[in-house]
């Protein structure tokens, strides 16, 4: 039984880390930067093919607008540290409770269910990891 305690702890940690990674990598500023870079490459090719094209001016304006929006977002975007620390605390308590329940054995294993439920409740703090612009 002693062998399963670190295995379960590692499993729960990996699941939590994967969930956080998947959530925060949906749309990051690297994606926006990649789109701006590809738009700039298209603009360069468009100017080489047809220097007097009307679309080149529109695309240049769009690239400028995107850069302006990105810099506005990056200036005002913040993480919600209260949600992050609360989620981490709840997860730590859930993991410790689960490990203790498994280590104690016997009927103490019934406390694994509340530990899992507590871990799931801690998932509510995941949105705090993503940078957001606050309205205040």
Secondary structure, DSSP 8 states (H G I E B T S, - for coil): -HHHHHHHHHHHHHHHHHHHHHHHTSS-HHHHHHHHHHHHHHHHHHHHH-TT-HHHHHHHHHHHHHHHHHHHHHHHEE--HHHHHHHHHHHHHHHHHHHHHHHH-GGGGGHHHHHHHHHHHHGGGGGGGS-EE---
